[in-house]
Amino acid sequence: MNHTFKHGFSLPVRWEYIASTGNASEGAVNLMYGPGSAGMSITLTPTFQYGGFFARGDLAYVHVGDITPGLAFGQGGTLKNQPRAVAEIGFMFGNNIVEKKP
């Protein structure tokens, strides 16, 4: 989902969920935080764009369930929640930059 404001600002939001099946005793493959684990995240990406220049942040909250101890978050791999943040700036090159007409 995305909401665009005036003056080059926008606020995309996304929700994601992923799960795996099986368990360690069956020899299931570990694809995430242990066999049979699941993860959910919600992410906000406030963005500013002016011509080809952009600046954006990525703010997320992640929650996992049915983990194998040692394979989740934190030093011991036992934490089930984690906030995440990243910032980036850049410039887009190419013919996809067009002037908006009033």
Backbone bond lengths (Angstrom), bond angles and torsions (degrees), N, CA, C in turn:
res aa  C-N    CA-C-N  psi(-1)  N-CA   C-N-CA  omega(-1)  CA-C   N-CA-C  phi
1 M - - - 1.422 - - 1.524 106.92 -
2 N 1.309 117.09 145.27 1.457 120.92 -177.92 1.524 109.38 -144.68
3 H 1.318 116.12 136.94 1.459 120.99 173.38 1.520 107.56 -120.86
4 T 1.333 116.31 127.33 1.457 121.33 -179.80 1.517 108.95 -103.55
5 F 1.319 115.53 129.73 1.459 122.37 177.62 1.522 108.71 -102.02
6 K 1.331 117.23 -179.55 1.461 121.54 176.23 1.525 110.52 -74.90
7 H 1.319 115.26 163.21 1.462 123.97 171.92 1.527 113.88 64.29
8 G 1.317 119.00 32.43 1.460 122.04 172.46 1.515 116.32 85.64
9 F 1.324 118.49 8.69 1.460 120.80 -179.96 1.527 110.77 -97.57
10 S 1.324 116.13 142.36 1.467 121.08 174.43 1.529 108.77 -145.85
11 L 1.333 115.71 159.44 1.462 120.59 -179.62 1.527 109.74 -136.58
12 P 1.335 117.29 88.27 1.463 120.74 173.41 1.531 110.19 -75.35
13 V 1.329 115.54 145.16 1.465 122.92 176.93 1.521 107.01 -134.20
14 R 1.334 116.81 137.85 1.469 118.32 175.65 1.528 110.17 -141.41
15 W 1.310 115.02 149.44 1.455 123.98 177.36 1.518 106.67 -121.62
16 E 1.324 116.39 135.88 1.462 120.61 -179.49 1.522 109.90 -133.79
17 Y 1.322 115.76 146.40 1.463 121.87 175.96 1.523 107.78 -141.34
18 I 1.322 116.02 136.18 1.466 120.66 177.45 1.526 108.19 -144.30
19 A 1.316 116.28 144.75 1.464 120.51 -179.92 1.525 109.26 -143.80
20 S 1.324 114.74 154.31 1.459 120.12 175.08 1.525 108.39 -121.92
21 T 1.303 116.66 162.80 1.458 121.03 -178.73 1.521 110.14 -112.76
22 G 1.308 115.66 171.27 1.461 121.21 177.00 1.514 111.90 91.61
23 N 1.340 114.73 178.96 1.466 120.58 176.66 1.524 108.69 -147.74
24 A 1.321 115.30 167.74 1.466 120.87 -175.25 1.523 112.20 -63.60
25 S 1.346 118.00 -35.23 1.465 120.23 -177.88 1.530 112.08 -67.39
26 E 1.334 117.37 -23.11 1.466 121.55 176.87 1.526 111.55 -88.35
27 G 1.341 116.54 -3.92 1.464 120.24 -178.07 1.513 112.94 77.95
28 A 1.350 117.06 23.75 1.465 120.64 -179.30 1.530 109.93 -64.25
29 V 1.311 115.87 148.87 1.463 122.65 -179.86 1.528 109.39 -74.39
30 N 1.335 116.61 138.83 1.462 121.34 176.84 1.521 109.27 -86.03
31 L 1.327 116.86 110.99 1.462 120.95 179.25 1.518 113.02 -103.93
32 M 1.347 117.17 -12.75 1.463 119.00 -177.00 1.532 110.84 -142.78
33 Y 1.327 116.05 -100.58 1.466 122.53 -175.61 1.524 110.87 -109.35
34 G 1.301 115.72 31.61 1.453 123.43 -176.75 1.515 109.66 115.65
35 P 1.327 118.62 155.46 1.464 121.30 178.65 1.529 110.63 -57.61
36 G 1.325 116.92 135.68 1.462 122.23 179.03 1.514 114.54 79.03
37 S 1.313 118.51 8.25 1.462 121.14 -178.86 1.528 111.61 -81.60
38 A 1.317 115.35 167.12 1.458 122.00 179.60 1.519 108.61 -142.16
39 G 1.327 116.24 155.38 1.459 121.10 178.84 1.516 110.93 -142.75
40 M 1.334 114.85 146.93 1.455 122.20 178.86 1.523 107.60 -136.60
41 S 1.327 117.11 141.13 1.463 120.10 176.12 1.519 110.16 -142.93
42 I 1.317 114.80 152.01 1.465 121.70 170.86 1.519 105.80 -127.43
43 T 1.330 116.25 133.63 1.459 121.56 -173.34 1.523 110.53 -131.45
44 L 1.326 116.17 134.33 1.463 123.88 172.46 1.520 107.07 -111.57
45 T 1.331 116.92 136.51 1.459 120.65 -179.02 1.524 109.87 -130.39
46 P 1.350 117.92 76.67 1.460 119.33 177.00 1.528 110.12 -62.78
47 T 1.345 115.74 132.33 1.464 120.93 -172.22 1.523 110.76 -134.87
48 F 1.323 115.62 140.89 1.462 122.02 172.19 1.520 107.12 -124.50
49 Q 1.339 116.53 133.26 1.462 120.48 178.61 1.523 109.44 -134.99
50 Y 1.317 115.39 134.42 1.460 122.44 176.11 1.520 107.13 -135.91
51 G 1.328 116.80 106.20 1.459 120.38 -173.75 1.511 108.94 62.33
52 G 1.327 117.05 -126.94 1.458 120.25 178.66 1.520 113.65 -87.32
53 F 1.337 117.75 -12.97 1.458 121.70 -179.33 1.526 110.38 -77.53
54 F 1.331 117.55 139.27 1.463 120.68 174.00 1.519 110.36 -142.16
55 A 1.312 114.76 153.10 1.467 122.76 173.64 1.522 105.88 -139.61
56 R 1.307 116.47 132.75 1.463 118.83 179.96 1.519 110.87 -150.17
57 G 1.296 114.06 156.16 1.453 121.80 175.38 1.511 108.79 -118.62
58 D 1.284 116.54 159.31 1.459 121.79 178.23 1.527 105.87 -131.08
59 L 1.318 117.23 110.06 1.458 122.55 -179.20 1.518 108.16 -114.70
60 A 1.327 117.37 122.19 1.463 120.40 -174.83 1.521 111.22 -136.78
61 Y 1.324 114.20 153.64 1.455 122.53 172.63 1.528 105.89 -125.26
62 V 1.328 116.69 126.72 1.465 122.07 -177.22 1.522 109.24 -117.87
63 H 1.331 116.62 135.64 1.466 122.20 175.47 1.530 107.87 -130.34
64 V 1.339 116.39 132.90 1.461 120.68 178.95 1.525 109.50 -121.51
65 G 1.320 115.94 155.19 1.458 121.06 179.79 1.515 111.31 -137.39
66 D 1.314 115.25 163.64 1.474 122.68 -179.80 1.526 111.32 52.21
67 I 1.332 115.56 46.93 1.467 120.97 -176.61 1.525 111.62 -81.06
68 T 1.308 115.16 161.30 1.460 122.30 166.55 1.521 105.60 -95.64
69 P 1.342 118.88 121.64 1.468 119.90 -179.27 1.530 111.00 -51.81
70 G 1.320 114.50 134.20 1.454 120.87 -177.83 1.514 113.38 99.48
71 L 1.349 117.61 -11.87 1.460 120.64 -176.28 1.525 113.82 -113.79
72 A 1.337 117.83 4.55 1.469 120.15 179.59 1.529 109.20 -101.41
73 F 1.330 117.49 -140.30 1.461 122.13 -174.21 1.524 112.29 -97.60
74 G 1.325 115.52 165.45 1.459 121.54 177.29 1.518 111.73 87.36
75 Q 1.337 116.12 171.67 1.468 120.91 -177.65 1.523 112.05 -59.63
76 G 1.331 116.90 -40.72 1.462 119.57 -178.86 1.518 113.75 -89.12
77 G 1.345 117.36 -4.07 1.460 120.81 -179.29 1.513 113.66 69.81
78 T 1.348 116.96 28.27 1.464 120.06 -178.18 1.521 113.36 -116.94
79 L 1.320 118.32 -5.96 1.461 120.65 179.25 1.520 110.34 -76.82
80 K 1.332 116.90 136.14 1.462 120.85 -176.79 1.525 113.71 -98.36
81 N 1.323 118.38 -3.49 1.461 121.99 -178.44 1.514 110.03 -128.62
82 Q 1.334 115.64 146.93 1.455 119.72 177.72 1.526 110.07 -155.22
83 P 1.350 116.57 125.31 1.466 118.74 169.50 1.530 108.37 -83.66
84 R 1.320 115.57 150.67 1.463 119.99 178.89 1.524 108.55 -137.17
85 A 1.328 116.38 146.62 1.462 121.12 177.94 1.523 109.50 -149.18
86 V 1.326 115.12 144.11 1.460 121.24 175.84 1.527 107.23 -151.89
87 A 1.317 116.79 150.25 1.463 122.08 176.35 1.513 108.28 -128.31
88 E 1.328 115.27 146.45 1.461 118.57 177.75 1.518 110.30 -147.49
89 I 1.317 114.98 150.02 1.455 121.98 173.10 1.519 106.81 -130.69
90 G 1.312 115.27 154.87 1.453 117.59 179.96 1.508 112.60 -173.70
91 F 1.302 114.69 -175.62 1.458 122.54 178.32 1.517 108.36 -137.91
92 M 1.332 115.90 131.05 1.466 121.36 178.80 1.524 108.67 -95.81
93 F 1.315 115.83 126.82 1.463 121.51 178.22 1.523 108.52 -101.52
94 G 1.307 116.96 150.68 1.458 119.78 174.22 1.505 111.94 130.29
95 N 1.324 114.40 -176.96 1.461 119.95 -176.88 1.526 112.52 -91.85
96 N 1.334 117.97 11.53 1.450 120.45 179.49 1.532 112.17 -87.34
97 I 1.342 117.37 -0.27 1.457 121.65 178.67 1.512 107.54 -93.07
98 V 1.310 116.95 111.91 1.458 121.77 -178.87 1.515 109.92 -123.38
99 E 1.302 115.89 146.92 1.461 122.40 178.19 1.525 108.30 -76.40
100 K 1.341 117.32 131.56 1.462 120.96 176.79 1.513 109.28 -79.29
101 K 1.314 115.54 135.09 1.464 120.19 179.88 1.528 108.75 -89.87
102 P 1.343 116.86 138.55 1.477 119.54 -179.28 1.500 114.15 -66.06
